[in-house]
Amino acid sequence: MPGKGVVPGILCRIGIAGTLAAVAAPVSGQLLYQEGPALPAAGIDPSNTETVGPFYRIGPAPGASLSPVEPRPLSLTVRQAFEYQSNLFALPDEVPPASSNLEGGDLISRTSLRVGYDNLIGAQDVSLWAELGHNDYRDFDRLDHFAWSLGGRWGWQVGRQWYGTLRAGTQRFLNAFENQAVPLPNFVRLNTVGASAGYRFDTRWSGYLGVDHLSRDNSEQVLEQNDLRESGYELGLRFQPPESATDISLVARYVDGDFPNRQRFDSVGEALPAPVDNAYSDRELLLRAALAPSAASRLIGEVGWTRRAFDSLDQRDFSGITGGVVWQWQPLDALGAEFFLRRSLGPYDLASSNFVDALQAGVLVNWRPTGKLLLSARAGWEDNDYAGDPAAAVGAQPEREDRQNSYGVSIAWQLLRSVSLSLDYSRLDRRSNQRAFSYDADIVMLMLTFRID
């Protein structure tokens, strides 16, 4: 997709383990990376969201479905998962007395129903989805809730020269406690809309324009300072030879970001002396690319220079390299691997009212010993520096720095054509210079998936 190649963002990151990464393929389709084993921990599968998130907590690679049957355009998917989290509220080893009643883990039942439509109608690529999930907590039942994801994407083409995309989506989910400064249930509404239009000068070169808008709203009053409105505008020159896997764009992008509610608490939850306006603007020059260096590998991503300027406290301004790259490698039919590297001023799921310099890397390996069995292993590393925090910018306190390691394994078994069973284990360990944000957790999930298409 020309308007959004690889864009740092959220997605439905719920609970300690929930993360999703997706990389949008340029016009004809998308590559979707689903969190392992197959269901984001919210009970929602926000497919077709054009974002890239932490890669290392995701499950089978694109095309790694256990089912040998080509899916039809219309699909119905029902999932039932049971997930145990050993440290639900992401509390440190030394639990503050005020949070002692939140210690320990919980068993969560996650049920979801998803209807999807993906079809290429002539030159028009259409994707629609609607998903509803219910999350039932055995002990902390005040967290019981419904989550949803609804949206669509249309990759359009008129004649031989004009092309573009239209997309829109909305989600509701419980934000991860690991990503908040307070252990309070906070429901996030994330809405996205975007459009692009391109004109082909010849069979290889084209130019395009793109616009997009994102809004994020938090239900918890103390976290309303993280509500965000962000609008992006971009202009690109694209090179895409016919009948080739090569797709390269040079993009100039401008982003206008606004937090409607001024920041009243810093990144560790302490009250600021005065509310801070965190409005900002980004100017980016990006190189986006999808390449196939060999028959067994594919490289997708973007890299470029970003300059962020704040309307106030300009000592927080940022200039540097940002981007994200995924390398897919399949040396054997039964063996595949993916490597991920990303640096962003986010991501959105960290519930911060200013930028977080986030560096993430990871690896995923899939092995299919038989046609009905898939084994996966993953590991990841994440550094988050809260460089945009106003308290750190004026020297009132040290800049918060988090370092997180994670690893996981999963096994998936295709019981029948439409039924699969999976078991996933994850281990997360975060260390922070602010001791209240250091924690570790174990997550185990058993899931049954039924799909009709």
C-alpha positions as CSV (number, residue, x, y, z in Angstrom):
1,M,0.0,0.0,0.0
2,P,1.6,3.3,-1.0
3,G,0.0,5.4,1.7
4,K,1.3,3.3,4.6
5,G,4.2,0.9,4.1
6,V,5.4,0.1,7.6
7,V,4.1,2.5,10.3
8,P,5.0,2.3,14.0
9,G,1.9,1.8,16.0
10,I,-0.2,-0.3,18.3
11,L,-2.3,-2.8,18.0
12,C,-4.5,-4.8,20.2
13,R,-2.0,-5.3,23.0
14,I,-4.0,-6.6,26.0
15,G,-2.7,-8.2,29.1
16,I,0.9,-8.9,29.6
17,A,1.4,-11.0,26.5
18,G,-0.8,-9.3,23.9
19,T,0.9,-7.8,20.9
20,L,0.3,-7.8,17.2
21,A,2.5,-6.8,14.3
22,A,1.3,-6.3,10.8
23,V,3.1,-5.1,7.7
24,A,0.9,-3.9,4.9
25,A,1.8,-5.1,1.4
26,P,1.6,-2.3,-1.2
27,V,-1.6,-2.5,-3.3
28,S,-2.5,-6.1,-3.7
29,G,-2.7,-7.4,-0.2
30,Q,-1.3,-7.6,3.3
31,L,1.0,-9.8,5.3
32,L,-0.5,-10.3,8.8
33,Y,1.5,-11.4,11.8
34,Q,-0.7,-12.7,14.6
35,E,0.4,-13.0,18.2
36,G,1.0,-16.5,19.4
37,P,-0.5,-18.8,19.3
38,A,-3.1,-17.2,17.1
39,L,-5.3,-14.9,19.1
40,P,-4.4,-11.5,20.6
41,A,-4.9,-11.7,24.3
42,A,-7.8,-9.3,24.1
43,G,-9.9,-11.9,22.3
44,I,-9.7,-9.7,19.2
45,D,-7.9,-10.2,16.0
46,P,-7.4,-6.7,14.5
47,S,-6.5,-7.9,11.1
48,N,-5.7,-5.4,8.3
49,T,-4.4,-2.8,10.7
50,E,-1.5,-1.2,8.9
51,T,0.9,-1.1,11.8
52,V,4.0,-2.8,12.9
53,G,4.5,-3.6,16.6
54,P,6.8,-5.7,18.7
55,F,7.5,-8.7,16.6
56,Y,8.9,-11.2,19.1
57,R,5.6,-12.1,20.8
58,I,3.9,-13.2,17.7
59,G,3.1,-16.7,16.4
60,P,3.2,-18.4,13.0
61,A,4.6,-16.4,10.1
62,P,2.6,-15.3,7.1
63,G,1.6,-18.3,5.1
64,A,2.3,-20.6,8.0
65,S,-1.3,-21.7,8.4
66,L,-1.6,-25.4,9.2
67,S,-4.5,-25.8,6.9
68,P,-3.5,-26.9,3.3
69,V,-6.9,-25.6,2.0
70,E,-7.0,-22.3,0.2
71,P,-9.4,-20.0,2.2
72,R,-12.5,-18.7,0.5
73,P,-13.4,-14.9,0.5
74,L,-15.9,-15.2,3.4
75,S,-14.8,-16.7,6.7
76,L,-16.2,-17.3,10.1
77,T,-13.8,-18.0,13.0
78,V,-14.6,-19.0,16.6
79,R,-11.9,-19.1,19.2
80,Q,-11.9,-20.3,22.8
81,A,-8.8,-19.7,24.8
82,F,-7.8,-20.2,28.4
83,E,-4.9,-18.1,29.5
84,Y,-3.0,-18.0,32.8
85,Q,-1.0,-14.9,33.7
86,S,1.3,-15.2,36.8
87,N,1.5,-11.4,37.3
88,L,-1.7,-9.9,35.9
89,F,-1.0,-6.3,37.1
90,A,2.7,-6.3,36.2
91,L,3.7,-5.6,39.8
92,P,7.4,-5.4,40.9
93,D,9.0,-8.0,43.3
94,E,8.5,-5.6,46.2
95,V,4.8,-4.9,46.0
96,P,3.7,-1.5,47.4
97,P,1.2,-1.9,50.3
98,A,-1.4,0.0,48.4
99,S,-1.3,-2.7,45.6
100,S,-1.0,-5.8,47.8
101,N,-4.6,-6.8,46.9
102,L,-3.5,-7.0,43.3
103,E,-0.7,-9.5,43.7
104,G,-0.7,-12.8,41.9
105,G,-2.1,-14.2,38.7
106,D,-5.4,-15.1,37.2
107,L,-7.0,-17.5,34.8
108,I,-8.8,-15.8,31.9
109,S,-11.3,-17.3,29.5
110,R,-11.2,-15.5,26.1
111,T,-14.0,-16.2,23.6
112,S,-14.2,-14.5,20.2
113,L,-16.2,-14.6,17.0
114,R,-14.9,-13.1,13.8
115,V,-16.4,-12.6,10.4
116,G,-14.0,-11.7,7.6
117,Y,-14.3,-11.0,3.9
118,D,-11.1,-10.8,1.7
119,N,-11.5,-10.9,-2.0
120,L,-9.9,-9.6,-5.2
121,I,-12.8,-8.5,-7.5
122,G,-11.2,-7.7,-10.8
123,A,-8.6,-5.0,-9.9
124,Q,-10.3,-4.1,-6.6
125,D,-8.9,-5.6,-3.4
126,V,-11.5,-5.7,-0.7
127,S,-11.1,-6.6,3.0
128,L,-13.8,-6.3,5.7
129,W,-13.8,-7.7,9.2
130,A,-15.8,-7.6,12.4
131,E,-14.8,-9.3,15.6
132,L,-16.3,-9.5,19.1
133,G,-14.5,-11.0,22.1
134,H,-15.4,-11.6,25.7
135,N,-12.8,-11.8,28.4
136,D,-13.8,-13.5,31.7
137,Y,-11.4,-13.3,34.7
138,R,-11.7,-16.0,37.4
139,D,-10.5,-13.9,40.4
140,F,-10.4,-10.3,39.2
141,D,-13.9,-10.4,37.8
142,R,-14.2,-6.6,37.8
143,L,-12.0,-6.8,34.7
144,D,-14.6,-8.8,32.7
145,H,-15.3,-7.0,29.5
146,F,-16.1,-7.2,25.8
147,A,-13.5,-6.1,23.2
148,W,-14.1,-5.5,19.5
149,S,-12.5,-4.7,16.2
150,L,-14.4,-3.5,13.1
151,G,-13.1,-2.1,9.9
152,G,-12.3,-2.5,6.2
153,R,-9.8,-1.7,3.5
154,W,-10.3,-1.2,-0.2
155,G,-7.4,-1.2,-2.6
156,W,-8.8,0.4,-5.7
157,Q,-7.7,0.8,-9.3
158,V,-9.3,2.8,-12.1
159,G,-7.9,2.1,-15.6
160,R,-4.2,1.4,-15.9
161,Q,-2.9,4.6,-14.2
162,W,-5.0,5.5,-11.2
163,Y,-4.8,3.5,-8.0
164,G,-5.1,3.9,-4.2
165,T,-6.6,2.8,-0.9
166,L,-9.4,3.6,1.5
167,R,-9.3,2.2,5.0
168,A,-11.0,2.7,8.3
169,G,-11.2,0.8,11.6
170,T,-12.2,1.0,15.2
171,Q,-11.2,-1.0,18.3
172,R,-12.0,-1.2,22.0
173,F,-9.7,-3.1,24.3
174,L,-8.4,-3.2,27.9
175,N,-4.9,-1.6,27.9
176,A,-2.0,-3.7,29.3
177,F,-1.2,-3.0,32.9
178,E,2.5,-3.3,32.0
179,N,2.1,-0.2,29.8
180,Q,0.5,2.1,32.4
181,A,1.8,4.0,35.4
182,V,-1.2,3.0,37.5
183,P,-2.8,-0.5,38.0
184,L,-6.3,0.7,37.0
185,P,-8.5,-0.9,34.3
186,N,-8.3,1.4,31.4
187,F,-10.3,0.8,28.2
188,V,-8.9,2.3,25.1
189,R,-10.8,3.3,21.9
190,L,-8.6,3.4,18.9
191,N,-10.0,4.8,15.6
192,T,-8.1,5.0,12.3
193,V,-9.0,6.3,8.9
194,G,-6.8,6.8,5.8
195,A,-6.8,7.3,2.0
196,S,-4.2,7.4,-0.7
197,A,-4.3,8.0,-4.5
198,G,-1.5,7.3,-7.0
199,Y,-0.9,8.0,-10.7
200,R,1.4,5.7,-12.8
201,F,3.6,7.7,-15.1
202,D,4.7,4.5,-16.9
203,T,4.8,0.7,-16.1
204,R,7.4,1.2,-13.3
205,W,7.1,4.7,-11.8
206,S,4.3,6.4,-10.1
207,G,3.6,9.2,-7.6
208,Y,1.1,9.3,-4.8
209,L,-0.5,11.3,-2.0
210,G,-1.7,9.9,1.3
211,V,-3.6,11.2,4.3
212,D,-4.5,9.4,7.6
213,H,-5.9,10.1,11.0
214,L,-5.7,8.3,14.3
215,S,-7.6,9.0,17.6
216,R,-6.9,7.3,20.9
217,D,-9.2,7.8,23.9
218,N,-8.7,6.3,27.5
219,S,-11.6,5.5,29.8
220,E,-9.6,6.1,33.1
221,Q,-9.7,9.7,34.1
222,V,-6.1,9.8,35.4
223,L,-4.9,8.5,32.0
224,E,-7.0,10.9,29.9
225,Q,-3.8,12.9,29.4
226,N,-2.8,10.2,27.0
227,D,-5.7,10.8,24.7
228,L,-4.2,11.5,21.2
229,R,-5.3,13.0,17.9
230,E,-2.7,12.5,15.1
231,S,-3.0,13.4,11.4
232,G,-0.5,12.5,8.8
233,Y,0.1,13.7,5.2
234,E,2.6,12.3,2.8
235,L,3.9,12.6,-0.8
236,G,5.8,9.7,-2.4
237,L,7.6,8.6,-5.5
238,R,7.3,4.9,-6.1
239,F,9.2,2.3,-8.2
240,Q,7.5,-1.0,-8.9
241,P,8.6,-3.0,-11.9
242,P,5.8,-5.2,-13.4
243,E,5.9,-8.9,-12.5
244,S,8.4,-8.2,-9.8
245,A,8.5,-8.5,-6.0
246,T,10.4,-5.2,-5.8
247,D,8.5,-2.2,-4.5
248,I,10.4,0.9,-3.4
249,S,9.1,4.3,-2.4
250,L,10.7,7.6,-1.3
251,V,8.3,9.4,1.0
252,A,8.1,12.8,2.6
253,R,5.7,12.7,5.5
254,Y,4.3,15.3,7.9
255,V,2.5,14.5,11.1
256,D,0.5,16.8,13.4
257,G,-0.1,15.4,16.9
258,D,-2.2,16.8,19.7
259,F,-3.1,15.7,23.2
260,P,-6.5,17.4,24.0
261,N,-5.9,17.0,27.7
262,R,-2.7,18.5,29.1
263,Q,-0.3,16.2,30.9
264,R,-0.7,16.4,34.7
265,F,1.4,13.3,35.7
266,D,4.9,12.3,34.6
267,S,6.0,8.9,33.3
268,V,6.2,7.4,36.8
269,G,2.9,8.7,38.0
270,E,4.0,11.7,40.0
271,A,2.1,15.0,39.7
272,L,3.8,17.7,37.6
273,P,4.1,21.3,39.0
274,A,1.9,22.5,36.2
275,P,0.0,20.9,33.3
276,V,2.1,20.5,30.1
277,D,1.0,20.9,26.5
278,N,2.5,18.0,24.5
279,A,1.4,19.0,21.0
280,Y,4.1,18.1,18.4
281,S,4.8,17.9,14.7
282,D,6.9,15.3,12.8
283,R,8.8,15.8,9.6
284,E,10.0,12.5,8.1
285,L,11.9,11.5,5.0
286,L,11.5,7.7,4.5
287,L,12.6,4.9,2.2
288,R,10.0,2.1,2.1
289,A,10.7,-1.1,0.4
290,A,9.6,-4.7,-0.2
291,L,12.3,-6.8,-1.8
292,A,12.9,-10.5,-2.5
293,P,16.7,-10.9,-2.3
294,S,16.3,-14.6,-3.2
295,A,13.6,-17.2,-3.7
296,A,13.8,-18.1,0.0
297,S,13.8,-14.6,1.5
298,R,11.8,-11.4,1.6
299,L,12.6,-8.0,3.2
300,I,9.8,-5.6,4.1
301,G,10.2,-2.3,5.9
302,E,11.0,1.4,6.0
303,V,13.9,3.5,7.3
304,G,14.4,7.2,7.4
305,W,15.1,10.4,9.3
306,T,12.5,11.8,11.7
307,R,12.5,15.2,13.3
308,R,9.9,15.8,16.1
309,A,9.3,19.3,17.4
310,F,7.2,20.1,20.5
311,D,5.2,23.3,21.0
312,S,6.6,23.6,24.5
313,L,9.7,22.4,26.3
314,D,11.7,22.2,23.1
315,Q,14.6,20.5,24.9
316,R,12.6,17.4,24.2
317,D,12.8,17.8,20.5
318,F,14.1,14.7,18.6
319,S,16.1,14.1,15.5
320,G,17.3,10.7,14.4
321,I,16.9,7.5,12.4
322,T,13.5,5.6,12.8
323,G,11.9,2.7,11.0
324,G,11.2,-1.0,11.1
325,V,12.4,-4.0,9.0
326,V,11.1,-7.6,8.9
327,W,13.3,-10.2,7.1
328,Q,11.5,-13.5,6.2
329,W,13.7,-16.5,5.4
330,Q,12.4,-20.0,4.4
331,P,15.4,-22.2,3.6
332,L,13.2,-25.4,3.6
333,D,9.5,-26.1,3.1
334,A,9.3,-27.3,6.8
335,L,11.6,-24.5,8.3
336,G,11.2,-20.8,8.3
337,A,12.5,-17.8,10.3
338,E,11.7,-14.1,10.7
339,F,13.9,-11.4,12.1
340,F,12.6,-8.0,13.2
341,L,14.3,-4.7,14.1
342,R,12.4,-1.4,14.8
343,R,12.9,2.0,16.3
344,S,10.0,4.3,16.8
345,L,8.7,7.3,18.8
346,G,6.0,5.3,20.5
347,P,4.5,2.8,20.2
348,Y,0.9,3.9,20.8
349,D,0.3,1.0,23.2
350,L,2.7,2.4,25.9
351,A,0.0,4.9,26.9
352,S,2.4,7.8,27.1
353,S,1.4,11.4,26.6
354,N,4.8,12.2,25.0
355,F,7.3,10.2,22.9
356,V,9.1,7.1,24.0
357,D,12.3,6.2,22.2
358,A,11.6,2.5,21.6
359,L,14.1,0.1,20.2
360,Q,12.9,-3.5,19.6
361,A,14.4,-6.6,18.0
362,G,13.4,-10.2,17.8
363,V,13.5,-13.5,16.1
364,L,10.9,-16.2,15.3
365,V,11.5,-19.7,14.1
366,N,8.8,-22.1,12.8
367,W,9.3,-25.8,12.2
368,R,6.7,-28.1,10.6
369,P,7.7,-31.7,11.3
370,T,4.4,-32.9,9.7
371,G,1.6,-31.4,7.7
372,K,-0.6,-31.2,10.8
373,L,2.0,-30.0,13.4
374,L,3.7,-26.6,13.7
375,L,6.4,-25.8,16.4
376,S,7.5,-22.2,17.0
377,A,10.1,-20.5,19.2
378,R,10.7,-16.8,19.6
379,A,12.9,-14.3,21.6
380,G,12.9,-10.6,21.8
381,W,14.6,-7.5,23.3
382,E,13.1,-4.1,23.9
383,D,14.6,-0.8,25.2
384,N,12.2,2.0,26.0
385,D,13.6,5.4,27.0
386,Y,11.0,7.9,28.1
387,A,12.9,10.8,26.6
388,G,9.8,13.0,26.0
389,D,8.8,13.1,29.7
390,P,8.7,16.8,30.8
391,A,9.9,16.0,34.3
392,A,13.1,14.4,32.9
393,A,13.5,17.2,30.3
394,V,13.8,19.9,33.0
395,G,15.9,17.7,35.3
396,A,13.3,17.2,38.0
397,Q,13.9,13.5,37.9
398,P,16.0,10.9,36.0
399,E,14.7,9.8,32.7
400,R,12.8,6.5,33.0
401,E,14.6,3.6,31.1
402,D,13.1,0.2,30.7
403,R,14.8,-2.9,29.4
404,Q,12.7,-6.0,28.6
405,N,13.6,-9.5,27.5
406,S,11.1,-12.1,26.4
407,Y,11.0,-15.6,24.9
408,G,8.3,-18.1,24.1
409,V,7.5,-21.5,22.5
410,S,4.3,-22.8,21.0
411,I,2.8,-25.9,19.4
412,A,-0.2,-26.0,17.1
413,W,-2.0,-29.1,15.9
414,Q,-4.5,-29.3,13.0
415,L,-7.1,-31.7,14.4
416,L,-9.5,-31.4,11.4
417,R,-9.7,-29.2,8.3
418,S,-11.5,-26.5,10.2
419,V,-10.3,-27.2,13.8
420,S,-6.9,-26.5,15.4
421,L,-5.5,-26.7,18.9
422,S,-2.5,-24.7,20.1
423,L,-0.5,-24.3,23.3
424,D,1.7,-21.3,24.0
425,Y,4.2,-20.3,26.7
426,S,5.8,-16.9,27.2
427,R,8.2,-15.5,29.7
428,L,8.7,-11.7,30.1
429,D,11.2,-9.9,32.3
430,R,11.5,-6.1,32.5
431,R,14.1,-4.2,34.4
432,S,13.8,-0.4,35.0
433,N,15.8,2.3,36.7
434,Q,12.4,3.1,38.3
435,R,12.0,0.0,40.5
436,A,8.2,0.2,40.5
437,F,8.3,-0.7,36.8
438,S,10.4,-3.8,37.0
439,Y,8.5,-7.0,36.8
440,D,8.5,-10.6,35.5
441,A,5.6,-12.8,34.4
442,D,4.8,-16.2,32.9
443,I,1.9,-16.6,30.5
444,V,0.4,-19.9,29.3
445,M,-2.4,-20.1,26.8
446,L,-4.4,-23.1,25.5
447,M,-6.6,-22.3,22.5
448,L,-9.1,-24.1,20.3
449,T,-9.9,-22.5,16.9
450,F,-12.8,-23.3,14.6
451,R,-12.8,-21.7,11.1
452,I,-15.3,-22.0,8.3
453,D,-14.5,-20.6,4.9
